[in-house]
Amino acid sequence: MSDPSPRRRLMSPLTRRILLINLGAPIALVLAFFYLDQFRLSLIDTRLTALRYEAGLIAGALGESAISPSEFSPTLEPELARQLLRRLSAQSSARSRLFDADGEMIADSRLLLAAGRGVVTRQLPPPNIDTPWEQALIRLYDEINALFMTTLNLPKYVELPFTHANDYPEARGALIGEENEQLRDLPDGRIMLSVAVPVQGLRKVLGALLLNVDSAELDARVREERLGVLKVFAAVLGFTVLASLYLAGVIVRPIHRLAEAAERIRAAKGRIAHLSLPDYSHREDEIGDLSSVLRAMTSALSQRLDAIERFAADVSHEIKNPLTSLRSAMETFLRTEKPELRARLLAVMQDDVRRMDRLITDISGASRLDAELARSEARPLDIAAMLQSVVETYTARLSETGPKIELRCIEPGPYLAIGFEGQLGQVVRNLIDNAISFSPPNGSIVVTVKREPRHVMFSVADEGPGIPADNLESIFERFYSERPASEAFGLHSGLGLSIARQVVQSLGGDIHAENRDDGRTGARFMVRLPL
């Protein structure tokens, strides 16, 4: 059997669940942002479009200005093409290479720009020193990006010492008049973007222009955007953790305190009346409801245990009386030889045995009542029909000199209430038996049923001597018995009215006694049951 005591851990399972649920959404959003990589791909598409436009402008300028004056067979003038390409490529970040019609490279902007530049001295900006927090964020970005960066399965880019148009399929296609583009992987993880367009003059392909640019600028933009997202995510993450811990404290800590208090009550060896649960009833939420219900349950349990203790003491007292009488009669019976005295003693012992049998039977029924009420299912019940059935049963068996029982319905039925048919029938029989025992010969017992705004009320009234005003409440106590002088001793255990109250109160109803005020003597028992 597992230990029912509350868990003692650094972080409770419920707190972990709250954290995981609250952190799941932002973490999934950031991981999806890295995994899908749509922003980076869209930037690559945009850069390729711009590169094609730039290549078209340069190729058009070369086709117009860098060709030989021959009217019938124009060709590219290498020196003029180099000068023009150097001037056109000066403001571009792309590398431009020009191939003639045979595929031989005649110009490379990287070499042209390097050769045409002098030594320029300028003040460098101060180094950008990142804070430790920013450095940690950058390292985190690099690790996540390495895990989730989209793999395009591109061919590798190889830089050759002597470049020919045949080394690049896009340049080879440009020599036959086609515009082509190609993506290649660089060793450091970047991407090389290539666009090749034909250089035409007088409708003749004179060469091919190849533009290359790596994705360093694009990756920097992507990295900047993602680092911005990560900074926002870090702030949201911190807020989410703090909010989750606060929420867990608001929910988990009260539940944990309630569980610890419940464990103390479970482990208590004696009375639990002095033990109490934390009071969160001021909270207008489910925790407050739970606290109120648990406190009410503990109070009811304490009252039930007290009632069991009192019941056990009452049972012991009630059984001890006939046992004492029986033992005394037996001892006297064994010492006497007089036939008349022995006969009286035998009669006393028989009465004591009958009284004990009656006590044990009623005590057993009272002990089973709680279990029966817990197992029984309350359902709509026509109270008038139930009363009619019970009254007919008594009318059939009462003698001609006995009291007459009458059922009065104040208005047409049905009189529906929620109840247990068997247990409510026992309540009615107990009340009628009590009324019969106090009624004079040829007396009248009136059973009345009527509706009230929220209840169905029925009453049993007799024409007996009535009930002393001081005993109107005590008659419902266990083993209380005040019987008529004419009744044989030991026929009643004093549990009937106590059982009746227990059944009625379990249904949310009420039962009480009063003396008649209609000009006649007698008692009236009134029972109210919720509609």
C-alpha positions in Angstrom: 0.0 0.0 0.0 1.4 3.4 -1.0 2.2 6.0 1.5 -0.7 8.5 1.6 1.3 11.3 3.2 1.8 14.5 1.2 4.8 14.8 -1.1 7.8 16.7 0.2 9.7 17.8 -2.9 11.5 20.9 -4.1 8.9 21.4 -6.8 5.6 19.6 -6.7 4.3 17.7 -9.8 1.5 20.1 -10.1 3.9 23.1 -10.2 5.9 21.3 -12.9 2.8 20.7 -15.0 1.8 24.4 -14.7 5.3 25.4 -15.8 5.4 23.0 -18.7 1.9 24.0 -20.0 2.7 27.7 -19.8 6.2 27.4 -21.3 5.0 25.0 -24.1 3.5 27.7 -26.3 6.4 30.2 -26.4 9.0 27.5 -26.7 7.1 25.8 -29.6 6.7 29.2 -31.3 10.5 29.9 -31.2 11.5 26.4 -32.3 9.0 26.6 -35.2 10.5 30.0 -36.1 13.9 28.4 -36.4 12.7 25.2 -38.0 10.6 26.6 -40.8 13.3 29.2 -41.8 10.9 30.9 -44.2 12.3 34.3 -43.5 15.7 33.3 -44.7 14.4 31.7 -47.8 12.3 34.7 -48.7 15.4 36.9 -48.4 17.3 34.6 -50.7 14.6 34.8 -53.3 14.5 38.6 -53.0 18.3 38.8 -53.4 18.3 36.6 -56.4 15.7 38.8 -58.1 17.8 41.9 -57.4 20.9 40.1 -58.6 19.1 39.2 -61.9 18.1 42.8 -62.4 21.6 44.1 -61.6 23.1 41.5 -64.0 20.7 42.6 -66.7 21.7 46.2 -66.4 25.4 45.5 -66.5 25.1 43.1 -69.4 23.0 45.6 -71.3 25.6 48.3 -70.7 28.4 46.0 -71.9 26.5 45.0 -75.0 26.0 48.6 -75.9 29.4 50.1 -75.0 32.1 47.5 -74.9 31.9 45.9 -78.4 34.1 46.4 -81.4 32.9 48.7 -84.1 32.7 45.9 -86.6 29.3 46.0 -88.2 29.0 42.4 -89.3 30.9 40.5 -86.6 30.9 42.5 -83.3 33.0 41.2 -80.4 33.7 42.3 -76.9 36.6 44.7 -76.5 38.5 43.2 -73.5 40.1 46.5 -72.3 37.0 48.5 -72.8 34.9 45.8 -71.1 37.2 45.7 -68.1 37.1 49.5 -67.6 33.3 49.6 -67.9 32.8 46.5 -65.6 35.1 48.1 -63.0 33.1 51.3 -63.0 29.7 49.4 -63.0 30.7 47.1 -60.2 32.2 49.7 -57.9 29.0 50.3 -55.9 27.9 46.6 -55.9 28.6 44.0 -53.3 28.4 41.2 -55.9 31.4 39.8 -57.7 31.1 40.2 -61.5 33.0 38.0 -64.0 32.8 38.4 -67.8 33.4 35.6 -70.2 33.9 36.0 -74.0 32.0 33.9 -76.5 34.6 31.0 -76.2 34.1 30.9 -72.4 37.4 32.5 -71.5 37.3 34.9 -68.6 38.3 38.4 -69.7 37.3 40.4 -66.5 36.9 39.8 -62.8 35.6 42.7 -60.7 37.4 41.5 -57.6 40.8 41.9 -59.5 39.8 45.0 -61.3 38.7 46.8 -58.1 41.7 45.7 -56.1 44.0 47.0 -58.9 42.3 50.3 -59.3 42.3 51.3 -55.6 44.9 53.2 -53.8 45.7 53.0 -50.1 42.9 54.6 -48.1 43.2 55.4 -44.4 40.2 56.0 -42.3 39.3 55.9 -38.6 37.7 52.6 -37.6 34.6 52.6 -35.4 35.1 51.4 -31.8 34.7 47.7 -31.4 31.2 46.4 -30.5 31.7 44.7 -27.2 28.7 42.6 -26.3 27.6 42.1 -22.7 27.9 38.6 -21.2 24.1 38.3 -21.5 24.2 39.2 -25.2 27.1 36.8 -25.7 25.2 34.0 -24.1 22.2 34.8 -26.2 24.4 34.7 -29.4 25.8 31.3 -28.4 22.3 30.0 -27.7 21.3 31.3 -31.2 24.2 29.6 -32.9 23.4 26.3 -31.2 19.7 26.5 -32.0 20.4 27.6 -35.6 22.7 24.7 -36.1 20.1 22.3 -35.0 17.1 23.7 -36.9 18.6 25.4 -39.9 16.9 24.2 -43.1 19.2 21.9 -45.2 18.8 22.7 -48.9 21.2 19.9 -50.1 23.1 22.3 -52.5 26.2 21.6 -54.4 29.5 22.8 -53.0 31.1 26.0 -54.2 34.7 25.6 -55.4 36.9 28.6 -56.2 39.2 27.6 -59.1 42.5 29.4 -59.9 41.8 29.6 -63.6 38.1 30.1 -64.2 36.3 29.1 -67.4 32.7 29.5 -68.3 32.4 25.7 -68.5 33.1 25.5 -64.8 29.7 27.0 -64.0 26.6 25.5 -65.6 24.7 28.8 -65.3 27.5 30.6 -67.3 27.6 27.9 -69.9 23.9 28.3 -70.3 24.2 32.1 -70.7 26.6 31.6 -73.7 23.7 30.0 -75.5 21.4 32.8 -74.6 19.7 31.6 -71.4 19.4 33.3 -68.1 20.3 31.0 -65.2 20.7 31.1 -61.4 22.4 28.7 -59.0 22.7 28.3 -55.2 25.8 26.6 -53.7 27.0 25.8 -50.2 30.1 27.5 -48.8 32.3 25.7 -46.3 31.4 28.0 -43.4 27.6 27.4 -43.8 26.8 30.4 -46.0 25.2 30.2 -49.4 26.7 31.5 -52.7 24.1 33.0 -55.0 25.0 33.0 -58.7 23.2 34.6 -61.6 24.4 34.4 -65.2 23.0 36.4 -68.2 24.1 36.6 -71.8 25.9 39.7 -73.1 24.4 40.5 -76.5 25.2 43.0 -79.2 23.3 43.3 -82.4 21.2 40.2 -81.5 24.4 38.1 -81.1 25.6 36.5 -77.9 29.0 38.1 -77.3 29.7 36.6 -73.9 28.3 35.8 -70.5 28.2 37.8 -67.3 28.3 35.9 -64.0 27.4 37.6 -60.7 28.2 36.0 -57.4 27.3 37.1 -53.9 27.4 35.2 -50.7 24.6 35.2 -48.0 26.6 36.9 -45.3 24.5 40.0 -45.4 21.3 38.0 -45.6 22.4 35.8 -42.7 23.3 38.9 -40.7 19.8 40.3 -41.2 18.2 36.9 -40.3 20.4 36.7 -37.2 19.5 40.2 -36.2 15.8 39.4 -36.5 16.1 36.1 -34.7 18.1 37.6 -31.9 15.4 40.2 -31.5 12.8 37.4 -31.3 15.1 35.6 -28.8 15.3 38.8 -26.6 11.5 39.1 -26.6 11.3 35.4 -25.9 13.7 35.7 -23.0 11.6 38.5 -21.5 8.3 36.5 -22.1 10.0 33.4 -20.7 11.0 35.2 -17.5 7.5 36.6 -17.1 5.9 33.2 -17.8 8.1 31.5 -15.3 7.4 34.1 -12.6 3.6 34.0 -13.5 3.6 30.2 -13.4 5.4 30.1 -10.0 2.9 32.7 -8.7 0.0 30.7 -10.1 1.5 27.5 -8.7 1.9 29.1 -5.3 -1.7 30.3 -5.4 -3.0 26.9 -6.3 -0.4 24.4 -5.1 0.5 25.8 -1.7 -3.1 25.9 -0.3 -3.7 22.4 -1.6 -0.4 21.2 0.0 -1.4 22.8 3.3 -4.9 21.2 3.1 -3.3 17.9 2.4 -0.9 18.2 5.3 -3.8 19.1 7.7 -5.8 16.2 6.3 -2.9 13.9 7.0 -2.6 15.2 10.6 -6.3 14.4 11.0 -5.9 11.0 9.5 -3.0 10.2 11.8 -4.7 11.5 14.9 -5.0 8.8 17.6 -7.7 10.5 19.6 -10.4 13.1 19.1 -10.1 15.3 16.0 -12.3 18.2 17.2 -9.2 20.2 18.2 -7.7 19.7 14.8 -8.7 22.1 12.0 -8.0 22.6 8.3 -6.7 25.9 6.9 -9.5 28.3 6.2 -9.5 29.6 2.6 -13.2 30.2 2.5 -12.6 33.9 1.8 -11.3 33.0 -1.6 -14.0 33.2 -4.2 -12.7 30.3 -6.3 -12.5 26.5 -6.3 -9.7 26.4 -3.6 -12.1 28.3 -1.3 -14.9 25.9 -2.1 -12.6 22.9 -1.5 -11.5 24.4 1.9 -15.1 25.0 2.9 -16.2 21.5 1.9 -13.2 19.9 3.7 -13.8 21.9 6.8 -17.5 21.0 6.8 -16.6 17.3 6.1 -14.1 17.4 9.0 -16.7 18.9 11.3 -19.3 16.3 10.2 -16.8 13.5 10.7 -16.0 14.8 14.2 -19.7 15.0 15.1 -20.2 11.5 13.6 -17.4 10.1 15.8 -18.8 11.8 18.8 -22.2 10.4 18.0 -20.7 6.9 17.6 -19.0 7.2 21.0 -22.3 8.4 22.6 -24.2 5.6 20.9 -21.7 3.0 22.1 -22.1 4.3 25.6 -25.9 4.4 25.4 -26.0 0.9 24.0 -23.8 -0.4 26.8 -26.0 1.3 29.4 -29.3 0.1 27.9 -28.1 -3.5 27.6 -26.6 -3.5 31.0 -29.9 -2.8 32.7 -31.7 -6.0 31.5 -28.5 -8.0 32.0 -28.3 -6.8 35.6 -32.0 -7.7 36.2 -31.6 -11.1 34.5 -28.5 -11.9 36.6 -30.3 -10.9 39.8 -33.4 -13.0 39.0 -31.2 -16.0 38.1 -29.3 -15.8 41.4 -32.5 -15.5 43.4 -34.1 -18.3 41.4 -31.2 -20.6 42.3 -31.5 -19.8 46.0 -35.2 -20.2 46.4 -37.4 -23.3 46.5 -40.8 -21.6 46.6 -42.8 -22.5 43.4 -44.7 -19.2 43.4 -41.4 -17.1 43.6 -39.7 -19.2 41.1 -42.6 -18.7 38.7 -42.4 -14.9 39.1 -38.7 -15.0 38.6 -39.0 -17.0 35.4 -41.5 -14.4 34.1 -39.0 -11.6 35.0 -36.2 -13.4 33.2 -38.4 -13.9 30.1 -39.3 -10.2 30.1 -35.6 -9.3 30.3 -34.7 -11.7 27.5 -37.5 -10.2 25.3 -36.3 -6.7 26.2 -32.7 -7.6 25.2 -33.9 -9.1 22.0 -35.9 -6.0 21.2 -32.9 -3.8 22.0 -30.5 -5.8 19.9 -32.9 -5.8 17.0 -33.5 -2.1 17.1 -29.7 -1.3 17.7 -28.9 -3.5 14.6 -31.4 -1.6 12.5 -30.1 1.7 13.7 -26.5 0.7 12.9 -27.5 -0.4 9.4 -29.4 2.8 8.7 -26.4 4.9 7.7 -25.2 2.3 5.2 -28.7 1.9 3.8 -29.1 5.6 3.3 -25.7 5.8 1.6 -26.5 3.0 -0.8 -30.1 4.0 -1.5 -30.8 6.4 -4.4 -33.3 9.1 -3.6 -36.0 9.6 -6.3 -39.3 11.4 -6.8 -41.9 9.9 -4.5 -45.6 10.5 -4.2 -45.9 11.1 -0.4 -49.8 10.8 -0.4 -49.7 7.4 -2.2 -47.1 6.2 0.3 -49.2 7.4 3.3 -52.3 5.8 1.8 -50.5 2.4 1.5 -49.3 2.5 5.1 -52.7 3.7 6.5 -54.5 0.9 4.7 -52.1 -1.7 6.2 -52.8 -0.5 9.7 -56.6 -0.2 9.2 -56.7 -3.8 8.1 -55.0 -5.2 11.2 -56.3 -2.9 14.0 -59.1 -4.3 16.2 -62.6 -2.8 16.4 -61.8 -1.2 19.8 -58.5 0.2 18.6 -57.9 3.8 17.3 -59.2 4.8 13.9 -56.6 6.1 11.4 -57.7 8.7 8.8 -55.7 10.2 5.9 -56.5 13.7 4.9 -55.2 15.3 1.7 -55.7 19.1 1.8 -55.6 19.4 -2.0 -55.5 17.1 -5.0 -52.2 15.2 -5.6 -49.7 14.2 -6.5 -47.4 15.3 -3.6 -44.0 14.7 -5.1 -40.8 14.9 -3.0 -37.3 13.4 -3.1 -37.0 10.5 -0.8 -36.3 6.8 -0.1 -39.6 4.8 -0.2 -38.5 2.1 2.3 -36.9 4.4 4.9 -39.8 7.0 4.7 -42.3 4.1 5.1 -40.4 3.2 8.3 -40.6 6.8 9.5 -44.4 6.8 9.0 -44.8 3.4 10.7 -42.7 4.6 13.7 -44.9 7.7 14.1 -48.2 5.7 13.8 -46.9 3.1 16.2 -46.1 5.8 18.7 -49.5 7.4 18.2 -51.3 4.1 18.7 -49.5 3.4 21.9 -50.7 6.7 23.4 -54.2 6.8 21.9 -57.2 5.9 24.1 -59.6 3.1 23.0 -61.7 4.1 20.0 -59.5 7.2 19.6 -58.7 8.9 16.3 -55.3 9.2 14.6 -55.3 11.8 11.8 -52.6 11.7 9.1 -52.6 14.9 7.1 -50.6 15.8 4.0 -50.4 19.2 2.2 -48.1 21.3 0.0 -46.1 24.3 1.2 -44.1 26.7 -1.0 -40.9 24.6 -1.0 -41.9 21.5 0.9 -44.4 18.6 1.2 -45.6 18.4 4.8 -47.3 15.5 6.5 -48.3 15.1 10.1 -49.5 12.4 12.5 -51.8 13.6 15.3 -53.2 11.5 18.2 -55.6 12.0 21.0 -53.3 10.9 23.8 -52.1 12.9 26.8 -49.7 15.0 24.8 -46.0 15.6 25.4 -44.5 17.7 28.3 -43.2 21.0 27.0 -39.7 20.2 28.3 -39.6 16.9 26.4 -40.6 18.1 22.9 -37.0 17.9 21.7 -35.6 15.2 24.0 -38.0 12.6 22.8 -35.9 12.3 19.6 -32.8 11.3 21.5 -31.6 7.7 21.4 -33.1 5.3 24.0 -35.4 8.0 25.3 -38.6 6.2 26.3 -41.6 7.5 28.1 -44.4 4.9 27.7 -48.0 4.8 28.9 -48.5 3.0 32.2 -50.7 0.4 30.6 -48.0 -0.7 28.2 -45.9 -3.8 29.0 -42.3 -3.1 30.0 -39.6 -3.6 27.3 -41.8 -3.4 24.2 -40.0 -0.3 22.9 -36.3 0.5 22.8 -36.6 4.3 22.4 -35.0 4.3 19.0 -38.0 4.8 16.8 -38.2 8.6 16.8 -34.4 8.9 16.7 -34.4 6.8 13.5 -37.2 8.9 12.1 -35.2 12.1 12.5 -32.1 10.6 11.1 -33.9 9.5 7.9 -35.7 12.9 7.4 -32.6 15.0 8.0 -30.6 12.9 5.5 -33.1 14.0 2.9 -32.7 17.7 3.8 -36.0 17.8 5.7 -37.1 18.5 9.2 -39.2 16.7 11.9 -40.5 18.1 15.1 -43.2 17.5 17.7 -45.8 19.8 19.2 -49.0 19.5 21.2 -52.3 19.9 19.4 -53.9 23.4 19.5 -57.2 22.6 17.9 -59.2 22.1 21.1 -58.2 18.5 21.6 -55.5 16.9 23.7 -52.8 14.9 22.0 -49.5 15.3 20.2 -48.7 16.0 16.6 -45.5 15.0 14.7 -44.8 17.1 11.6 -42.5 16.1 8.8 -41.3 18.5 6.0 -39.6 17.1 2.9 -38.1 19.3 0.1 -40.1 19.3 -3.2 
